[in-house]
Amino acid sequence: MDWKPNAFQVPATLSQTIYQSLKKAIIDGELKPGQRLQEKEIAALYNTSSTPVREAFFRLAAEKYLVISARKEVLVQDTSQEEVRELYEIVRALDILALRKSLVRMGDADVEELRAMTDELGRLYSAGGHQGYLDQNLRIHDRIWSHCGSASLYRTLSDLMAKIAIYRRKVDFAPFSDPPALEKSYRDHCEIFRLVERRDIDALERLIEAHWGEEFSIDTPPAPKRGPDARR
C-alpha cells in the first residue's frame, strides 16, 4: 500500500488519529474505492496494536467510508450512481433545513459576501471553467450551511458532499461539462442569491427541490449571462 499517514494535531486517542487520517485519505482519493486495507499494515505504520486500528475501521464502516465483509476483509466503500442519487435526495432535504436555520442568522455582511461569491461563480460560468465552477458552487453552499448554527447538521452535509465527491473522482465525472446542466446550475444560483437577499424561504424551498442533481437532469432552458446584480 503506497498511502502513508499525514501529520495531525494530537486528538484524544490513537484510534481517533487513525480514523481521521484514513477518512481524509479516502476523501482526498489517496485510498481508492474498492481498495483493500490491511489491519496489520496500518498498525505497523502507527507502531501500535491492532485494537485502535480495528476501532477506526468500525467507526469508518458505520459512516459508510469502509465495508467490512463477512470474511473480515476491509475495503474502501464503493458507491454506485443510484446510491449517489439517494445521497442527493438527502442533501436536498437537509439543505432546506440548513437554509431555514441560516437565513435568520445571516446579516448584511454575510449577504454581501454571498453576492461576491455568486459574482465569482458568474465569472467562472462565462469562462467555461467547469472544475473551477464546481468548486465555487460547492463553496457557496458550504458558506450558507456554515451559518445554520448546528454543528451536527453542518457536519452531516459536509460528509454527504464528501461521499458524492468520491464518486465523481472514481468515475472521472465533470458534472458541469454538459452545457444545459451548467446553465441550470448558474441560473439557480443567481436565484438563490436573490431569494436569500429577500429572506424568501418559501421560494427557496421550492427552488432547492429542483436544484440538487444537475448531473442527472440536463433538459433545461438557457441561463442568464451576468451575475446577481443584473437581476435586481
C-alpha positions in Angstrom: 0.0 0.0 0.0 1.5 3.3 -1.1 -0.5 5.5 1.2 1.2 7.0 4.3 -0.4 8.9 7.1 -0.1 12.7 7.3 0.7 14.6 10.5 -2.4 15.6 12.6 -2.8 17.7 15.7 -2.9 15.3 18.6 -6.5 14.2 19.2 -7.9 12.4 22.2 -6.9 8.9 21.3 -4.7 7.0 18.8 -7.9 5.4 17.4 -9.1 9.0 16.6 -5.8 9.8 14.9 -6.1 6.7 12.7 -9.8 7.4 12.0 -9.1 11.0 10.9 -6.1 10.0 8.8 -7.9 7.2 7.0 -11.1 9.3 6.4 -9.1 12.2 4.9 -7.1 9.8 2.7 -10.4 8.3 1.4 -12.0 11.8 0.8 -8.8 13.0 -0.9 -8.6 10.0 -3.2 -5.4 8.6 -1.7 -7.3 5.5 -0.8 -9.5 4.3 -3.7 -13.0 2.8 -3.8 -12.6 -1.0 -3.6 -9.1 -0.8 -2.2 -8.3 -3.4 0.5 -6.9 -2.2 3.8 -4.7 -4.5 5.9 -5.2 -4.1 9.7 -1.6 -5.2 10.5 -0.1 -3.0 7.9 -1.8 0.1 9.2 -1.0 -0.8 12.8 2.7 -1.0 11.8 2.5 2.5 10.2 1.4 3.8 13.6 3.6 1.4 15.7 0.6 0.3 17.6 -1.5 -2.8 18.2 -4.5 -3.8 16.1 -7.0 -2.6 18.6 -7.0 1.2 17.7 -6.9 0.3 14.0 -9.9 -2.0 14.4 -11.8 0.7 16.3 -11.1 3.2 13.5 -12.3 0.6 10.9 -15.6 0.0 12.7 -16.2 3.8 13.0 -15.5 4.4 9.3 -17.7 1.4 8.4 -20.5 2.8 10.4 -20.1 6.1 8.5 -20.1 4.2 5.1 -16.5 5.0 4.2 -15.4 1.4 4.6 -17.0 -2.0 4.2 -16.2 -5.0 6.4 -17.1 -8.2 4.6 -18.3 -11.5 6.1 -14.7 -12.7 5.6 -13.4 -9.7 7.7 -11.9 -8.1 4.6 -11.8 -4.3 4.9 -12.5 -2.4 1.7 -12.9 1.3 0.9 -16.6 1.9 0.2 -17.6 1.9 -3.5 -20.6 3.9 -4.4 -23.0 3.3 -7.3 -24.7 6.0 -9.3 -28.1 5.0 -7.8 -26.6 5.4 -4.3 -25.4 8.9 -5.3 -28.9 9.8 -6.4 -30.1 8.8 -2.9 -27.3 11.0 -1.4 -28.6 13.9 -3.4 -32.1 13.3 -2.1 -30.8 13.5 1.5 -28.7 16.7 0.7 -31.8 18.3 -0.8 -33.8 17.7 2.3 -31.1 18.8 4.7 -30.2 21.8 2.5 -33.7 23.2 3.1 -33.4 22.7 6.8 -30.0 24.4 6.8 -31.3 27.3 4.8 -34.2 27.8 7.2 -31.7 28.0 10.1 -29.1 30.1 8.2 -31.5 32.8 6.9 -32.3 34.0 10.5 -28.6 34.2 11.3 -27.2 35.8 8.2 -26.5 39.6 8.5 -26.0 42.2 5.8 -22.2 41.5 5.6 -23.0 37.8 5.1 -25.3 38.6 2.2 -22.7 40.8 0.6 -20.2 38.0 0.9 -22.6 35.7 -0.8 -23.1 38.3 -3.6 -19.3 38.4 -4.2 -19.2 34.6 -4.2 -22.0 34.5 -6.7 -20.4 37.1 -8.9 -17.2 34.9 -9.0 -19.4 32.0 -9.9 -20.7 34.1 -12.8 -17.2 34.8 -13.9 -16.3 31.1 -13.9 -19.6 30.3 -15.7 -18.7 32.8 -18.5 -15.2 31.5 -18.7 -16.4 27.9 -19.1 -14.1 26.7 -16.3 -16.0 23.6 -15.3 -13.9 22.4 -12.4 -13.5 25.9 -11.0 -17.2 26.5 -11.4 -17.9 23.3 -9.4 -15.5 24.2 -6.6 -17.1 27.7 -6.3 -20.6 26.2 -6.5 -19.8 24.0 -3.5 -18.1 26.8 -1.6 -21.3 28.8 -1.8 -23.4 26.0 -0.4 -20.9 25.4 2.3 -20.8 29.0 3.2 -24.6 29.2 3.6 -24.7 26.0 5.6 -21.9 27.3 7.9 -24.5 29.8 9.3 -27.0 27.2 10.3 -26.0 27.2 14.0 -25.9 23.4 14.2 -22.6 21.6 14.2 -24.2 18.2 13.6 -26.2 19.4 10.6 -23.2 21.1 9.1 -21.0 18.1 9.6 -23.7 15.7 8.1 -24.0 17.9 5.0 -20.2 18.1 4.6 -19.9 14.3 4.9 -22.6 13.8 2.3 -20.8 16.1 -0.1 -17.5 14.3 0.5 -19.1 11.0 -0.4 -20.5 12.5 -3.6 -17.1 13.9 -4.5 -15.5 10.4 -4.0 -17.9 9.1 -6.6 -17.2 11.9 -9.0 -13.5 11.2 -8.7 -14.0 7.5 -9.2 -15.8 7.8 -12.5 -13.8 10.9 -13.6 -17.1 12.8 -13.9 -17.2 16.5 -14.5 -20.9 17.3 -13.8 -20.9 20.7 -15.4 -19.2 19.8 -18.7 -22.7 19.4 -20.1 -23.9 22.9 -21.1 -27.6 22.6 -20.1 -26.6 21.3 -16.6 -24.1 24.2 -16.2 -26.8 26.7 -17.3 -29.4 25.4 -14.9 -26.9 25.4 -12.0 -25.9 29.0 -12.7 -29.5 30.2 -13.2 -30.4 28.5 -9.9 -27.5 30.2 -8.0 -28.5 33.6 -9.3 -32.0 33.0 -8.0 -30.7 31.5 -4.7 -28.8 34.8 -4.0 -31.8 36.9 -4.9 -34.1 34.9 -2.6 -31.6 34.9 0.3 -31.3 38.6 -0.1 -35.1 38.8 0.2 -35.2 36.2 3.0 -37.8 34.4 1.0 -37.6 30.9 2.5 -40.8 29.5 0.8 -39.5 30.3 -2.7 -36.0 29.0 -1.7 -37.6 25.7 -0.6 -39.3 25.3 -4.0 -36.1 26.1 -5.8 -33.9 23.7 -3.8 -36.4 20.9 -4.5 -35.3 21.1 -8.1 -31.7 22.3 -7.6 -29.7 19.2 -6.5 -28.6 16.7 -9.0 -27.9 18.7 -12.2 -25.7 15.8 -13.2 -28.8 13.7 -13.8 -31.2 16.3 -15.1 -29.9 18.3 -18.1 -33.1 19.2 -20.1 -33.1 22.9 -19.1 -33.5 26.3 -20.7 -30.7 28.9 -21.2 -29.2 30.7 -18.1 -28.5 34.4 -17.6 -25.2 35.7 -18.7 -24.4 38.0 -15.8 -24.2 37.9 -12.0 -26.8 38.5 -9.4 -26.6 42.3 -9.7 -28.2 42.1 -13.1 -31.3 40.5 -11.6 -32.0 43.3 -9.1 
